[in-house]
Amino acid sequence: MTSFKQQDTEYYNHIVRNLKERGVHLNDIAEIVIFLEKDYINGLDEELSIHAINKVLHKREAQNAIMTGIELDVLAEKGLLSSPMQRIMETDESTYGIDENMAITLASLYGSVSVTNYGYVDKLKHGVLAKLNDKSTGKINVFLDDLVGAIAAAACGWLAHNEEAVQEWLKNEK
């Protein structure tokens, strides 16, 4: 039987691999974290941002949301969903909202600071989020764009809720 730690590692590796296959690297998400937190954490860099992102990517509820969303995007891209779901995903129907609900749920794992950051970054489409939202590529990223924004927002929440550890990290880095 697989241990929880083995499953965590399997899920984490699966997510990172799938993000890369969809054109998203951890440093892309870190760039969003830095954009959101640069005015609040003096000295925040890519390494610390990726550390916070990894904390999020090792949380089981976050893993489940991310894996589910990416899988739905991939299935839709392959045309494997039944109608009307296939059409909804192909057109990224504006009233669908399940993608945002899943992202808000992921962000809320790290409190209201994460939820407000998610709303802000979702509206701006900062960094890699603009690329993921580009419908001209033929890619279906209905869930992925929202989940990437939520991962970044949740990492911001992790940073906010672990201020002492963050300050210790920054002190040791200098």
N, C-alpha and C positions, 0 to 999 in steps of 0.2 A: 504494500500500500504506500502511496506517495504521501510524504509528510507535508505539512503546511508550508514549511520553508522551501521545499522542493517545488511545490505548486507556485509559490510566490515568485521564485526565480524563473520558472517556466513562463508564467504569465507576463512578468516584466520583460523577459527577452522577446517574447511574442509581440508585445506592444511596441517595443523599440524597433524591432525588425519591420513591423507593419507600418509604423510611422515613417521610417526611412523609405520603404517601398512606395509610400504615398507622397514622398517629397518633403517630409518634415524631419528635421534633425533636432536633437536636444538643444543645440546652440541657437536654433531658430526660436525655440520657446524661451530660452534664457534671454534672448534679446528683448522679448516682450516683457518678461519679468523686470529686467533692468529699466525699460521704458516706464513701467508702472511704478517702480519703487525708488528710482534714482534720487528723488527729492526727499525720501524718508530714511534711506539707509546710506549713510556716507561710506563710500568705499565698496559698495556692492559691485561685484564683478561676475563674469560668466561662470567661474568655478563655483562660487557660492550659490548662484542662481540654479545651476544644474544640480547641486546638492539638494536644494529645496524641491526641485522638480522630481528628483529621484525619490524623495520622501513621499511625494504624491503618488508616483507611479508604483510604489510598493504597498499602497493602501488598497485592500481587496475591493472595496466598493468602487473606488476609482478605476481599478483594473477592469472590473466587470462592465462598467459603463463604456469605457474606451474600447474594449474588445467588441462589445455589442454594436456600437456605432460604426466602427470601421468595417465590421462584417456586413452590416446593412448597406453601407456605401459601395463596397466591393460587389455584393450581389446585384445591386441596382445597376452598377456600371456594366455588369455582364448580362443584364437584361433578364435576370432570373427571378424577379419578384412578380407576383400576380397583379393583374389590374384591379383596382385603380392605384395600388401602391406603387407600381412601376412608374406610372405617369407622375405621381406626386413627387417621387424622388428625382425623376429626370428634369422636372420643371422647378424643383426646389420651391414648391408651392408656398406662398407667403403665409397662409393661415395654418400650415401644418403644425409648427410649434413644438413637436415632440423632441426635436433636436435641441432646441433651447431649454426645454424642461429637463432633459437629461444633463445638459451642461450646467444648469443652475443647481441641480441636485449634486453633481460632482463638486462644484465650487462651494456649496453650502457645507460640505464636510469640514471646511476650514473657517467657517463663520461668516458673519455679515461683511467683513472686509473683503473677503473673496468674492462674494456675490456682487457687491458694488463694483469691484474691479472687473469682473466678468462682463457686466452690463456696459461698462465704459469701453473696454477693449473690443467687445462685440460690435458696438456702434462705430468705432473708429476703423476697424479692420486693419490694425497696425501690423507691420512686418509681414511675416509669412501668411497671415490671415487674408491679406489682399489677394495673394496668389491662389490660396485655396478657394476663394470666392469667385475667381475668374471663370465664368461659365464657358468662355470660348475655348478652353483647353480640352473639352470633351470628358473631363474627369467629373465624377459625381462625389462631392465632398459635403453633402447635406449635413452629416453629423460631424465629420472631422473638423471643419472650421470652428464649430462651436466647442467641440471637445478640446481642441488645442488652446483656444482662448480660456477655457475653464481650467485646464492644467496650469497655465501661466497664472491665472487668478488664484488658484488654490495654492500654488507655490508662494505667491505673495502673502496669502493667509498664514501659511506655515512660517514664513519669515517673521510676520507680525506676532504670532503666538509663541515664538521661540526667541524672543529678543535677547535674552541672556546668552543663549548658545550662539546666536548670530554675532553678538559683540565679542564673545570669546574667539570665534572663528576669525573675525576681522583683526583682532589684536594679535593673534598668532600668525597671521598672514603677513604682517608688516615687519 
